[in-house]
Amino acid sequence: MVGRKRFSFVECFLMIGFIIFSILVLYPFWQTLVLSFSDPNQASSLGPNLWPEKWIPDAYQFVFGYGDIMKAYANTIARTLSGTFLIIVFTMLAAYPLSKKDLPYRNTITIFFLIAMFFSGGIIPDYLLVKNLGLLDTRWALILPTAVNVFYIIIMRNYFMTIDKGIEESAFMDGANYFTILIKIILPLSKPVIATIALWAAVFHWNEWFHALVYIQDDSKTVLQMIVRDMLTAMDLSQSANAAAIGGGGGSSENLMLSNVRAATVMISIGPIVLVYPFVQKYFIKGIMIGSLKG
């Protein structure tokens, strides 16, 4: 028929393949969501569960009722936002000068950065440095030690090198300085690489818990991942993980199992990152590809 597009065998094969791949990717996420709301009988049954027999929110009540988890949630959000902002700022301030081929000792500085990326002092020197700077048991201990990432600097530097130099030359002729060019010209043209690095930094700060374990003693300053870790560790694991009812939290023990709680903690932990990713996904591939090619 006129006006109706016919799909070739290859196109149909690719469409079916992408549909199957999407199902395989989404199924574990959906299965975890279903498990977090399932009753004990369904949670302990073998085989796939595509829909809860009864929506029971006891696992989420238990998690949100455990300790001061809401304070830790707020600390994690604050850490992620501030840490991501500092990483973006320091990365731009380091990458922009390194993208200039006429920068004195440019290669030497780049090699110095690369050495710092491949070799580090280790945990003990890091701890002593944080302690001597007076950052121990402060929120800055979770942000400042990771504010500079050489890998991000290299990626952003390579992206800046792909921008047409004629734009900067025109701005110089109009009386702009380097800082003005960076803020008003380079940054608007660098949304893909900025979004890419921001996503990496946000995921790192959201999931990172080891620095909180080492540097933080005050429970009011801890982060969500530490609370989740302590909660799962404190549960009685001597019984079967899929048959033991859990009590002592915000939910009723008769409708709560360890597997339910684990599924609920996964959903709570990854929720904000999953919500943010679709907004930066369109920049992600372009930013990483262009930033990794230019030498």
N, C-alpha and C positions, 0 to 999 in steps of 0.2 A: 504493500500500500504506500501511496505517496505521503511523504512527511513522517513516516514511522522509521526510526533508526533500527537497523539490524545489527545485533552484536555478533562478532565473529567468535569462533571457538576459543581463541586465545583470550579474548576479553571476558567471556563467560567463565573460563577456567580461573582467570585472575580474580574475578569478583567472588567466586565461590571460595577461592583460597583465602582472600582477605576476610570474608565473613567467618570462616572457620578459625582463622588466626585471632580475630577480634573476640570470638567466643572463648577461646582458650585463654586469652589475656584477662577478660572480664570475669570469667567464672570464679577464680580464687577470691577475688574481691567480693563478689556477690555471696559466695559460700561463707565467707567470714562474717559478712553482715547478717546473713540468715542465722548463723550459729550464735551470734551475740544476742539474738532475740528469741532463740528457741527454748522450749521447755526441756527438762532433764531427759525425758524419754527419747525425744527426737535428737537431742545432742549426743546421746550415747549410742544411737543406732548407726549401723554401718551403711555405706552408700551415700550418694549425693542427696542433699536436701535443698530443693530449689525454692521452697516457700515454707515459712514457719507454720506449724499447725496452730499455734497461738502466739501472738506477739507479746513477749514478756520482757519488760525493761529492767528486771532486777539486776542484771549484770552491770548495767550503766549506773544504777542507783548505788551498787556496791562500790564501783570505781570512784564515782564522784563523792561518795561518803567516806572514802578512806583518807584519813589524815587531813592535811591541809593541801589537798590536791588542786583546788581552785587557785590558791596562792601560787603554787608551782606552775600552773597553767599560765597565769598572768606573767610570772617571771620569764617563762619560756617565750611568750609572745614578745615581751619587751626586749629580751636578749636577741631574738631573731631579727626584729626590726632594726635595733640599734647596731647590732653586729653586721648585718647586711649593708646598712648605710655606710659604716666606716670602711668596710672592705671595698665598696664601690668608689668612695672618695679617694682612699689611698692608692687604689689600683689605677685610677685615672691620673692622679698626680705623678705617679711613677712612669706610667706607660706613655704619656704624651711627650715628655722630653726624650725618652728612649726611641720614639718613632722618628726623631729628627736625625738624619744622617750626618748633619754638620755639628752634632753635639760633641764637644771635646771628651775624649776617652770613652766614647759610647760603647765600644766593644769590650773594654775592660770592665765597665760597670755591668754590662750584660753578663759577662763571665762570672763576675762576683755574685750576681743574683742567682745564676744557675748553680754555683757551688752551694749556696745556701739552700737551694731547693732540694739537692740530692743528699746533703749531709747536714745533720743536726746534732746538738749536744746531747740530747736524750732527756729523760724525764727529770732526773735529779738536777741538772743545771737549769732547766726550765723552772722547776719549783723554787730553787734558790733565787733565781732572778725575780720571780714574782714576789717572793717574800721580801727581798731587799728593796724592792720598789714600793713596798707598803700596800700591795694589792691583795694580799692574802685575806680571804674571807670577805671579799668585796665583789660586787657584780662586775667590776672592771676586769677582774681576773678571768672572766669568761669571754671577754670581748677583745681586749687589747692584744693578748698574745697571738691571736689569729687574725689580726686586722690586716696584715700584709701577707699575701700569697703570691709567690713568684710565678706559679703557673698561670694564674689569672692575669698577672702583669704581662706575660709574654703573649697570651691570647689577645689582650686588648691592644698591646703595642702593634702586633701584626695587623689588626683591624684598622688602626689609625693610619698605618702605612698605605692602605688601599684607598684612602680618601684623596681626591684630586688636590694636588698642591696649589693649583691655580686659585682655588677658593681662598686659601690662607693669604696668598700674595695679594689678592684683591682687597682683603680685609686690612692688610698692612698698609696698603696705599690709602685707605680711608682713615688711617690713624688708630686702628685697633692694636692692642698689645696681645701677648700670648695668652694671658688669662682670659681676656674678653673673647678671643677666638675660641678657646677651649669651652667656655660656658655657652656662648651664643651660637657657635657654628658647629664645632666638633661634636658636642654632646647630642644635639638634635639629629645629627647624621649617624649616630652610633647606637641607636635604640636596640638593634638586634644583639650586639655583643654585650651591652649593658644588661639587657633582660636575661641573657644566658648566664652571665656571671652572677647576677642577683639571684637567679634560681638556684645555682650551685651553692652560693653562700647561705641562702635561706634554708635549704635542705640540710646543710652541714650543721648550722647552729640549732636547728630544730631537733635533730637526732643526736647531737653530741651530748654525752653525759660524763665522760671521763674527767674532764676538767672540773666539773662540779664535785665529783667524788674526791679529787685531790686538793682543790683549793678552797672549797666551801665547807665550813663547819656549822654555820647558822642555818637551821632548817627553814627559816623564813626566806632565805635567798636561794634555795635549791630550785631545780628545774623539774619539769614534768617527767622526763625520762628517768631521773633518779627516783622519783616517787613510784613510778610504775615498776622499776627494777626492784625496789625495796618491797613493794606490795607482793609481787610474784614470788620473790625469794622467801618472804615471811610466811607464805601459805604452807600448809602441811602437805608435803610431796611424798610422804611415806605411803599414802594410799594411792590407788589407781587414779591417774590424771583425768580419766574420762568417767569416773564413777563416784568421785568424792564430792559431796555437797559442801559448800563453803558457807560459813557463817561469820558474823561479826562485822559486817559491812552495812551499807545502806539498804541492801535488798534482803528479802526474806530467804532464809537458808534452804527452805524446801524447794525453791525454784531457781537455785543457783548452783552451778558447777564450775570447776576450775577451767574447763574448756570454754564455757560461756564467758568467764572473766577475761581469759586470754584474748578471745575474739573481740570483746568490747574494748580492751586496752589498745588493740591494733587499730580499730576504727577511730578511737579518740585520738590516737597518736598521729595517724596519717591524714586525718580529716582536713586540717587547714592547708597542708601542702597539696593535696588532691584538688582543693578548691582553687588554689592559686595557679596551678600549672596550666589550665586551659587559656588563661589570659596572656601567658608569655610563650605558649607553645609555637605561635606563628613566627616569633623571632628566634626561637631556639636553634633550629637547624641552620638557618642562614648565618647566625652569629658565630656558631662554632666552626662552620666550614670555612667562612672567609677568614676568621681569626687564626686558623691553623695552617693556612697555605702560604701567606706572604712571608718571606724570609727576612 
